[in-house]
Amino acid sequence: MFPRFEGFGECFELQGIFFYYSNMTVPCDRPWFAFWPKDVPRRIAYPEILLQQILVNSAARDPHHPALISGNTRMTYHELNLASTRFGAALLALGVDRGDRVMLVLPNIPEFVIAYYGVLKIGAIMTAASPLSKEYELEVRLQDADPKVIVCERYHVPLLSHSVRQKSSKILISVGEDKVRDVHRFNELIARANPSTLRHVDRHSKNGLAVLQYTGGTTGRPKGAMMTHSNLVANAIQNALWFTWSRNDIVLGVLSLCHTWGLCTSINSAIYTGATIVLVPRFDPEEVLGIIEKERITIAYGSATMFHLLLDSPEREKRNLSSLRLAKAGAMPIPGEVKRRWDDLGLCELILGYGLTEASPETHDSPLESVRTGTIGIPIIDTDAKIVDIETGTKELGPNEVGELILRGPQVMKGYWKNSQETDGVLREGWLHTGDLATMDEDGFFSIVDRKKDLIKYKGYSIFPAELENALYDHPAVRECAVVGKPLADVGEIPKAYVVVHKGSTVTERGLMEFIEQRCAPFKKIREVEFVGEIPKTVVGKTLRRALRGGKTEFQTERR
């Protein structure tokens, strides 16, 4: 489909847009180029457009093609583009200005996509929080991002009203028909808006911020990864070209849109190529299998847990899944048994890739002609990667040596919002230090060995130990604590807390678990508590999480 040119200045065309090959920035002797996917360019020059332009272009090119399907709701590209323009105009009428933040607390519903592109069209910045978030979690996001507008479903209105009352400048918009005092209704705003007001908006450049995508950190407070328009446009194109997406594809939109992976693959790549997105607000194996059959889904991205549950569903044998041409698992390693069972179905092969929030997120994928079980594949278009010594952070290691994975490419973030110290820690001399321990074999295929960041992966959800630890410290009985991931078949890991209580205090395992349940989303629940006499630490006072995870503890366990 795409010719490979080694020279500068030659080009190819996709969906009416011309892309010119630039000088290669990835060294040509990287071993993975020997396994490069057929007809996929190694490098491209990305179009000089803002992210919302991918929707405008697809609507102009194919206005009546279906863009979104959600239950009985179907929207064409023309309808989606117009609705997002109207929402942008409504935000302008409410006083939202260029650079203001707009927070979406919504599930995978059409209003999320409409609001997302509407925010971008007026030069504002979108940030999102999980609709499963509790008040404590939302407060942290609100304090850091300081959004001018919050868009949520009606059941979140009581949680957010307190914050809105404290700051009169904040505006609350509800998706729903219920009338609530001082809360705007999404559909009414769109109906009243004048779309022509957007013509005079002073939009920022492609290097301006488009999205604040939150991720966790060592401090326990989420960090806002600053994703520019060019970051997100690049990653949408990288993903689409690697797997030759087209307008004929029908994409399963089951990945949460408030997370970077869903944002890229369920929205941006699909909209860029003019594909159809089938939104799934809540994952249910039987429902998803029915949707794949009914809508003739061609592309399905999801966690390894999702594919495991699909395989175990009694509906699986009853459903025709032959429309699938691409099935990709991420967020956690694929258990060998799950991949084997899926591949035995005779459908498309289940493949694994890799990415992280700070890279929009896609960085590695498997060449479809050379899938290697147990690896995350090779770096994608215009992306360089290497393994470096953990101590120095610069010395490049040889094949199969374990070190930190670092990478660079056009999809790498600008930095962390209002956090130069954390930014300087991960962006060094043009490279993004992922914090993940990995290896690269002689052929350039990468494998993840461990997570330096201590991230817990539960059913594909990311759980940050420090965040749970901060919440535990609010309990009056807790003197010290550490949270680690405990491996558990089929779900990846569960959060387990090791707790030291204050002398004379009494608390039960159940009491602490219920305490956390009231403060965090359901998927973050601590599922085991072990009371100990002390938390193992390094000589400089850092918690030895690896000792806790591996059971090689040299501290006394208290029985309660």
C-alpha positions as CSV (number, residue, x, y, z in Angstrom):
1,M,0.0,0.0,0.0
2,F,2.8,2.4,0.9
3,P,6.0,2.5,-1.2
4,R,9.3,2.6,0.6
5,F,11.5,5.4,-0.5
6,E,15.0,6.0,0.9
7,G,15.4,9.5,-0.4
8,F,14.1,12.8,0.9
9,G,11.2,14.6,-0.8
10,E,9.3,11.6,-2.3
11,C,5.8,11.0,-0.9
12,F,2.7,8.9,-0.6
13,E,-0.9,9.8,-0.4
14,L,-3.4,8.6,2.3
15,Q,-7.1,9.7,2.3
16,G,-6.3,12.8,0.2
17,I,-3.4,14.0,2.4
18,F,0.2,13.9,1.2
19,F,3.0,12.9,3.5
20,Y,6.6,13.5,2.7
21,Y,9.4,11.3,3.9
22,S,11.9,13.2,6.1
23,N,15.5,12.5,6.9
24,M,15.6,9.4,9.1
25,T,16.3,10.2,12.7
26,V,16.5,6.6,13.8
27,P,19.9,5.0,13.0
28,C,19.6,2.9,9.9
29,D,21.6,0.0,11.5
30,R,19.0,-0.7,14.2
31,P,18.5,-4.5,14.0
32,W,14.7,-4.4,14.0
33,F,14.6,-2.9,10.5
34,A,15.4,-6.4,9.1
35,F,11.9,-7.3,10.3
36,W,10.1,-4.1,9.3
37,P,6.5,-4.7,8.3
38,K,5.9,-4.8,4.5
39,D,4.6,-1.6,3.0
40,V,4.9,0.4,6.2
41,P,7.1,3.5,5.9
42,R,10.0,3.8,8.3
43,R,9.7,7.5,8.6
44,I,7.2,10.2,7.5
45,A,6.8,14.0,7.9
46,Y,3.6,14.6,9.8
47,P,0.9,17.0,8.4
48,E,1.0,20.5,9.8
49,I,-2.5,20.3,11.4
50,L,-4.1,20.6,14.8
51,L,-5.7,17.4,16.2
52,Q,-9.3,18.5,15.6
53,Q,-8.5,18.9,11.9
54,I,-8.5,15.1,11.5
55,L,-12.2,15.2,12.3
56,V,-12.8,18.1,10.0
57,N,-10.9,16.4,7.2
58,S,-12.8,13.1,7.5
59,A,-16.1,14.9,7.6
60,A,-15.3,16.8,4.5
61,R,-14.1,13.7,2.7
62,D,-16.8,11.3,3.7
63,P,-19.7,13.2,5.4
64,H,-22.3,10.5,5.4
65,H,-20.0,7.7,6.5
66,P,-20.9,6.4,10.0
67,A,-18.5,7.8,12.6
68,L,-20.0,6.6,15.9
69,I,-22.3,3.8,16.9
70,S,-23.5,3.6,20.5
71,G,-26.5,1.3,21.2
72,N,-29.3,2.7,18.9
73,T,-27.5,5.9,18.3
74,R,-25.6,6.4,15.1
75,M,-23.8,9.5,14.0
76,T,-22.2,10.3,10.6
77,Y,-19.0,12.2,10.3
78,H,-20.9,15.3,9.3
79,E,-23.1,15.0,12.4
80,L,-20.2,14.5,14.7
81,N,-18.2,17.3,13.3
82,L,-21.2,19.7,13.5
83,A,-22.0,18.6,17.1
84,S,-18.4,19.2,18.2
85,T,-18.4,22.6,16.6
86,R,-21.6,23.5,18.4
87,F,-20.2,22.4,21.7
88,G,-17.1,24.4,21.1
89,A,-19.3,27.4,20.4
90,A,-21.3,26.8,23.6
91,L,-18.0,26.8,25.6
92,L,-17.1,30.1,24.0
93,A,-20.5,31.5,25.0
94,L,-19.8,30.4,28.6
95,G,-16.5,32.3,28.6
96,V,-14.1,29.4,28.1
97,D,-10.9,30.8,26.5
98,R,-7.9,29.5,24.8
99,G,-5.7,27.5,27.2
100,D,-8.5,26.9,29.7
101,R,-8.9,23.3,30.9
102,V,-12.1,21.4,30.4
103,M,-12.5,18.1,32.4
104,L,-14.5,15.2,31.1
105,V,-15.8,12.7,33.7
106,L,-17.7,10.5,31.2
107,P,-17.9,6.9,30.1
108,N,-17.5,5.8,26.5
109,I,-20.5,7.6,25.1
110,P,-20.9,9.9,22.1
111,E,-20.9,13.0,24.3
112,F,-17.3,12.3,25.3
113,V,-16.2,12.4,21.6
114,I,-18.3,15.4,20.9
115,A,-16.9,17.3,23.9
116,Y,-13.3,16.2,23.2
117,Y,-13.2,17.7,19.7
118,G,-15.3,20.7,20.7
119,V,-12.8,21.6,23.4
120,L,-9.9,21.3,20.9
121,K,-11.7,23.4,18.3
122,I,-11.6,26.5,20.6
123,G,-8.0,26.1,21.6
124,A,-8.8,24.8,25.1
125,I,-7.2,21.8,26.8
126,M,-9.0,18.6,27.5
127,T,-8.4,16.5,30.6
128,A,-10.3,13.5,31.7
129,A,-11.0,11.5,34.8
130,S,-12.5,8.0,35.1
131,P,-16.2,8.0,35.6
132,L,-15.5,5.4,38.4
133,S,-13.6,8.1,40.4
134,K,-14.7,9.0,43.9
135,E,-14.7,12.5,45.4
136,Y,-11.2,12.2,46.9
137,E,-9.7,11.3,43.5
138,L,-11.6,14.0,41.6
139,E,-10.5,16.6,44.2
140,V,-6.9,15.9,43.5
141,R,-7.4,16.3,39.7
142,L,-9.4,19.5,40.2
143,Q,-6.7,21.0,42.3
144,D,-4.0,20.3,39.8
145,A,-5.6,20.9,36.5
146,D,-7.9,23.7,37.8
147,P,-10.5,23.2,35.0
148,K,-12.9,26.0,34.1
149,V,-15.6,23.5,33.0
150,I,-16.5,20.0,34.1
151,V,-18.6,17.8,32.0
152,C,-20.1,14.8,33.7
153,E,-23.1,12.4,33.9
154,R,-25.9,13.5,36.3
155,Y,-24.9,11.0,39.1
156,H,-21.5,12.8,39.4
157,V,-23.2,16.2,39.9
158,P,-23.6,15.8,43.7
159,L,-19.9,14.8,44.0
160,L,-18.7,17.8,42.0
161,S,-21.1,20.5,43.2
162,H,-19.1,21.1,46.3
163,S,-16.0,21.9,44.4
164,V,-18.0,24.1,42.0
165,R,-19.6,26.1,44.8
166,Q,-16.1,26.7,46.4
167,K,-14.9,28.2,43.1
168,S,-17.6,30.3,41.5
169,S,-15.6,30.5,38.3
170,K,-16.1,26.7,37.6
171,I,-18.9,25.7,35.3
172,L,-20.7,22.3,35.5
173,I,-22.3,20.6,32.5
174,S,-24.4,17.5,32.9
175,V,-25.1,14.8,30.3
176,G,-28.7,13.9,31.1
177,E,-32.2,15.3,31.1
178,D,-32.6,16.1,34.8
179,K,-32.7,19.8,35.6
180,V,-30.3,20.8,38.4
181,R,-29.8,24.3,39.7
182,D,-26.7,26.0,38.4
183,V,-25.9,23.1,36.2
184,H,-26.0,23.4,32.4
185,R,-27.4,20.6,30.3
186,F,-25.2,19.2,27.5
187,N,-27.9,18.9,24.8
188,E,-29.5,22.3,25.5
189,L,-26.1,24.0,25.1
190,I,-25.5,22.3,21.7
191,A,-29.0,23.2,20.5
192,R,-28.6,26.9,21.4
193,A,-25.0,27.3,20.1
194,N,-24.1,29.3,17.1
195,P,-21.4,27.3,15.2
196,S,-20.3,30.3,13.1
197,T,-18.6,31.8,16.2
198,L,-15.7,29.4,15.9
199,R,-14.5,31.0,12.7
200,H,-12.8,33.7,14.6
201,V,-11.1,31.7,17.3
202,D,-7.3,32.2,17.6
203,R,-6.2,28.6,17.8
204,H,-2.7,27.8,19.1
205,S,0.0,26.0,17.2
206,K,0.6,22.3,16.6
207,N,3.1,22.4,19.5
208,G,0.5,23.8,21.8
209,L,-1.2,21.7,24.5
210,A,-4.2,19.6,23.5
211,V,-4.6,17.1,26.4
212,L,-3.5,16.8,30.0
213,Q,-3.3,13.1,30.5
214,Y,-2.9,12.1,34.1
215,T,-0.6,9.4,35.3
216,G,0.7,8.5,38.7
217,G,4.1,9.2,40.3
218,T,6.4,8.5,43.2
219,T,4.7,11.2,45.3
220,G,1.3,9.6,45.0
221,R,-0.2,12.6,43.4
222,P,-1.1,12.2,39.7
223,K,1.0,14.1,37.2
224,G,-0.5,15.7,34.1
225,A,1.4,14.6,31.0
226,M,1.3,17.5,28.6
227,M,0.3,16.1,25.2
228,T,0.6,18.5,22.3
229,H,-1.4,18.5,19.1
230,S,1.6,17.2,17.2
231,N,2.2,14.4,19.7
232,L,-1.3,13.1,19.3
233,V,-1.6,13.5,15.6
234,A,1.7,11.6,15.2
235,N,0.7,8.7,17.3
236,A,-2.7,8.4,15.6
237,I,-1.0,8.2,12.3
238,Q,1.8,5.8,13.5
239,N,-0.8,3.4,14.9
240,A,-3.0,3.6,11.8
241,L,-0.2,3.1,9.3
242,W,1.4,0.3,11.1
243,F,-1.8,-1.8,10.9
244,T,-3.2,-0.3,7.7
245,W,-6.4,1.1,9.1
246,S,-8.9,2.5,6.6
247,R,-12.5,3.8,6.4
248,N,-13.7,0.3,6.0
249,D,-12.6,-0.7,9.5
250,I,-15.1,-0.9,12.4
251,V,-13.3,-0.3,15.7
252,L,-14.4,-1.7,19.1
253,G,-14.4,1.3,21.4
254,V,-14.2,-0.6,24.7
255,L,-10.9,0.9,26.0
256,S,-11.7,3.7,28.5
257,L,-11.6,7.0,26.7
258,C,-10.3,8.7,29.8
259,H,-7.1,6.8,29.4
260,T,-4.4,7.5,26.8
261,W,-4.7,4.2,25.0
262,G,-8.4,4.5,24.4
263,L,-8.0,8.1,23.4
264,C,-5.4,7.2,20.7
265,T,-6.8,4.0,19.3
266,S,-10.5,4.2,20.0
267,I,-10.8,7.8,18.8
268,N,-7.9,9.5,17.1
269,S,-6.6,6.7,14.8
270,A,-10.2,5.8,13.9
271,I,-11.2,9.4,13.2
272,Y,-8.0,10.1,11.2
273,T,-8.7,7.2,8.8
274,G,-12.5,7.7,8.7
275,A,-13.3,4.4,10.3
276,T,-16.4,3.7,12.3
277,I,-16.2,3.5,16.2
278,V,-18.6,1.3,18.2
279,L,-18.6,2.7,21.7
280,V,-18.9,0.3,24.6
281,P,-19.7,2.2,27.9
282,R,-19.1,-0.9,30.2
283,F,-17.2,-4.1,29.4
284,D,-19.4,-7.2,29.6
285,P,-18.0,-10.3,27.8
286,E,-21.4,-11.5,26.5
287,E,-22.4,-8.0,25.3
288,V,-19.0,-7.4,23.6
289,L,-19.1,-10.8,21.8
290,G,-22.6,-9.8,20.6
291,I,-21.4,-6.4,19.4
292,I,-18.4,-7.9,17.5
293,E,-20.8,-10.2,15.6
294,K,-23.6,-7.7,15.1
295,E,-21.5,-4.7,14.0
296,R,-18.9,-6.8,12.2
297,I,-16.0,-5.4,14.2
298,T,-12.6,-5.6,12.4
299,I,-10.3,-4.1,15.1
300,A,-10.4,-4.9,18.8
301,Y,-7.9,-3.5,21.3
302,G,-8.1,-4.5,24.9
303,S,-6.4,-5.8,28.0
304,A,-5.2,-9.4,28.3
305,T,-7.9,-9.8,30.9
306,M,-10.6,-8.8,28.4
307,F,-9.5,-11.5,25.9
308,H,-9.3,-14.1,28.7
309,L,-12.9,-13.2,29.7
310,L,-14.1,-13.4,26.1
311,L,-12.5,-16.8,25.7
312,D,-14.2,-18.1,28.9
313,S,-17.6,-16.7,28.0
314,P,-20.3,-19.3,27.2
315,E,-21.4,-17.0,24.4
316,R,-18.0,-17.3,22.6
317,E,-18.8,-20.5,20.6
318,K,-22.2,-19.1,19.6
319,R,-20.9,-15.9,18.1
320,N,-19.4,-15.4,14.6
321,L,-16.1,-13.4,15.2
322,S,-14.7,-13.9,11.7
323,S,-14.9,-10.2,10.9
324,L,-11.9,-9.5,13.2
325,R,-8.7,-8.8,11.3
326,L,-6.7,-7.2,14.2
327,A,-6.8,-8.2,17.9
328,K,-4.2,-6.5,20.1
329,A,-3.7,-6.9,23.9
330,G,-1.9,-4.4,26.1
331,A,-1.8,-2.9,29.6
332,M,-0.3,-6.2,31.0
333,P,1.6,-9.2,29.6
334,I,-0.5,-11.8,27.7
335,P,-0.5,-15.1,29.6
336,G,0.8,-17.8,27.2
337,E,-2.3,-19.9,27.7
338,V,-4.6,-17.0,26.7
339,K,-2.7,-16.3,23.5
340,R,-2.6,-20.0,22.6
341,R,-6.4,-20.4,23.1
342,W,-7.1,-17.3,21.1
343,D,-4.8,-18.2,18.3
344,D,-6.4,-21.7,18.2
345,L,-9.7,-20.1,17.3
346,G,-8.4,-19.6,13.8
347,L,-9.1,-15.9,13.8
348,C,-6.5,-13.2,13.6
349,E,-3.4,-13.7,15.8
350,L,-3.5,-12.1,19.2
351,I,-0.5,-9.7,19.4
352,L,1.1,-7.6,22.1
353,G,2.4,-4.0,22.0
354,Y,3.7,-1.5,24.4
355,G,3.3,2.1,25.3
356,L,3.0,4.6,28.1
357,T,1.0,7.7,28.9
358,E,4.0,9.9,28.3
359,A,4.3,8.7,24.7
360,S,0.6,9.2,23.6
361,P,0.9,6.1,24.2
362,E,2.1,3.7,21.4
363,T,5.8,3.1,21.0
364,H,6.2,-0.6,20.2
365,D,4.2,-3.1,18.1
366,S,4.6,-6.5,16.6
367,P,5.2,-6.8,12.8
368,L,2.2,-8.9,11.7
369,E,4.5,-11.1,9.6
370,S,6.9,-11.6,12.5
371,V,5.0,-11.9,15.8
372,R,7.2,-13.2,18.6
373,T,5.4,-14.5,21.7
374,G,6.6,-12.9,24.9
375,T,7.8,-9.8,23.2
376,I,6.3,-6.3,22.8
377,G,7.6,-6.2,19.2
378,I,9.8,-3.5,17.8
379,P,9.7,0.4,17.8
380,I,7.1,1.8,15.5
381,I,7.5,4.5,12.8
382,D,10.0,7.3,13.6
383,T,10.6,5.8,17.1
384,D,14.0,4.9,18.4
385,A,14.6,2.8,21.6
386,K,17.4,1.3,23.5
387,I,18.2,-0.4,26.8
388,V,20.5,1.5,29.1
389,D,22.3,0.7,32.4
390,I,20.1,1.4,35.4
391,E,22.8,3.2,37.4
392,T,24.1,5.6,34.7
393,G,21.0,5.9,32.6
394,T,23.2,6.5,29.6
395,K,25.4,3.4,28.9
396,E,23.7,1.3,26.2
397,L,23.6,-2.4,26.9
398,G,24.0,-5.3,24.6
399,P,21.5,-7.9,23.5
400,N,19.5,-9.7,26.2
401,E,20.9,-7.5,29.0
402,V,18.4,-6.2,31.5
403,G,18.3,-2.4,31.8
404,E,15.9,0.5,31.6
405,L,14.0,1.1,28.3
406,I,14.4,4.6,27.0
407,L,12.9,6.0,23.7
408,R,12.3,9.0,21.6
409,G,9.9,10.0,18.9
410,P,7.4,12.6,17.8
411,Q,4.8,11.1,20.1
412,V,6.8,11.9,23.3
413,M,5.1,14.4,25.6
414,K,6.2,18.0,26.2
415,G,6.6,17.4,30.0
416,Y,4.5,17.3,33.2
417,W,2.1,20.1,34.0
418,K,3.5,22.5,36.6
419,N,6.1,19.9,37.6
420,S,9.6,20.6,36.2
421,Q,11.3,18.4,38.7
422,E,9.5,15.3,37.5
423,T,9.9,16.4,33.9
424,D,13.6,16.6,34.3
425,G,13.7,13.2,35.8
426,V,12.2,11.4,32.8
427,L,13.1,13.6,29.8
428,R,16.9,13.6,29.5
429,E,19.0,14.6,26.5
430,G,16.1,14.0,24.2
431,W,15.2,10.6,25.6
432,L,12.1,9.5,27.6
433,H,13.2,7.3,30.4
434,T,10.2,4.9,30.8
435,G,11.2,3.4,34.2
436,D,10.5,0.0,32.8
437,L,13.1,-2.8,32.9
438,A,13.4,-4.6,29.6
439,T,15.7,-6.5,27.2
440,M,16.3,-6.3,23.5
441,D,17.4,-9.4,21.6
442,E,19.8,-9.7,18.7
443,D,17.0,-9.0,16.2
444,G,15.7,-5.8,17.9
445,F,12.6,-7.3,19.6
446,F,11.9,-5.9,23.0
447,S,10.6,-7.7,26.1
448,I,9.4,-6.1,29.4
449,V,11.0,-7.7,32.4
450,D,9.8,-5.7,35.4
451,R,8.4,-2.3,36.2
452,K,10.7,0.1,37.8
453,K,7.8,2.4,38.5
454,D,6.0,-0.2,40.7
455,L,2.8,0.2,38.8
456,I,0.1,-2.4,39.6
457,K,-1.9,-3.7,36.6
458,Y,-5.3,-5.1,37.6
459,K,-7.4,-6.3,34.7
460,G,-5.7,-3.7,32.5
461,Y,-6.3,-0.8,34.9
462,S,-3.3,1.1,36.2
463,I,-3.1,1.4,40.0
464,F,-0.4,3.5,41.6
465,P,0.8,2.2,45.0
466,A,1.7,5.7,46.3
467,E,-1.8,6.9,45.7
468,L,-3.3,4.1,47.9
469,E,-0.6,4.6,50.5
470,N,-1.5,8.3,50.8
471,A,-5.1,7.3,51.3
472,L,-4.1,4.7,53.9
473,Y,-2.1,7.3,55.8
474,D,-5.3,9.2,56.4
475,H,-6.5,6.4,58.7
476,P,-5.6,7.3,62.3
477,A,-4.4,3.8,63.1
478,V,-1.8,3.6,60.3
479,R,1.8,4.5,61.1
480,E,3.5,3.1,58.0
481,C,2.4,1.2,55.0
482,A,3.4,0.0,51.6
483,V,1.3,-1.3,48.7
484,V,2.5,-3.7,46.1
485,G,1.0,-5.8,43.4
486,K,0.4,-9.5,44.2
487,P,0.2,-11.7,41.1
488,L,-3.1,-13.4,40.6
489,A,-4.1,-15.5,37.6
490,D,-6.4,-14.0,35.0
491,V,-6.4,-10.5,36.5
492,G,-2.7,-9.7,36.5
493,E,-2.1,-8.3,40.0
494,I,-4.2,-7.3,43.0
495,P,-3.2,-4.4,45.4
496,K,-1.9,-5.8,48.7
497,A,-1.1,-3.5,51.6
498,Y,1.6,-4.1,54.3
499,V,0.7,-2.0,57.3
500,V,2.4,-1.0,60.6
501,V,-0.1,0.4,63.1
502,H,0.4,2.9,65.8
503,K,1.1,1.5,69.3
504,G,-2.1,1.0,71.1
505,S,-4.3,1.3,68.0
506,T,-6.6,-1.4,66.7
507,V,-7.9,-1.9,63.2
508,T,-8.8,-5.0,61.2
509,E,-8.0,-6.0,57.6
510,R,-11.6,-5.5,56.6
511,G,-11.8,-2.1,58.3
512,L,-8.8,-0.8,56.2
513,M,-10.1,-2.3,53.0
514,E,-13.5,-0.7,53.5
515,F,-11.8,2.6,54.4
516,I,-10.1,2.6,50.9
517,E,-13.3,1.5,49.2
518,Q,-14.9,4.7,50.3
519,R,-12.1,6.8,48.8
520,C,-11.1,5.2,45.5
521,A,-12.6,3.7,42.4
522,P,-13.6,0.0,42.7
523,F,-10.7,-1.3,40.6
524,K,-8.3,0.3,43.0
525,K,-9.6,-1.6,46.0
526,I,-7.0,-3.1,48.3
527,R,-7.8,-6.8,48.3
528,E,-5.3,-8.0,51.0
529,V,-3.9,-6.5,54.1
530,E,-1.0,-7.9,56.1
531,F,0.0,-6.3,59.4
532,V,3.8,-6.2,60.0
533,G,6.2,-4.9,62.6
534,E,8.2,-2.8,60.1
535,I,8.4,-1.9,56.4
536,P,11.7,-3.0,54.7
537,K,13.7,0.0,53.4
538,T,16.9,0.9,51.7
539,V,19.7,2.7,53.6
540,V,18.3,6.0,52.2
541,G,14.8,5.2,53.5
542,K,13.1,4.0,50.3
543,T,10.6,1.2,50.6
544,L,11.9,-2.1,49.3
545,R,8.9,-3.1,47.2
546,R,10.7,-5.8,45.4
547,A,11.3,-7.6,48.8
548,L,7.6,-7.3,49.5
549,R,6.5,-8.6,46.1
550,G,9.0,-11.5,46.1
551,G,8.3,-12.6,49.7
552,K,12.0,-12.2,50.6
553,T,11.1,-10.3,53.7
554,E,13.4,-9.8,56.6
555,F,10.9,-8.3,58.9
556,Q,8.5,-9.7,61.4
557,T,4.9,-10.4,60.4
558,E,2.3,-9.6,63.1
559,R,-0.6,-12.0,63.3
560,R,-3.9,-10.4,64.0
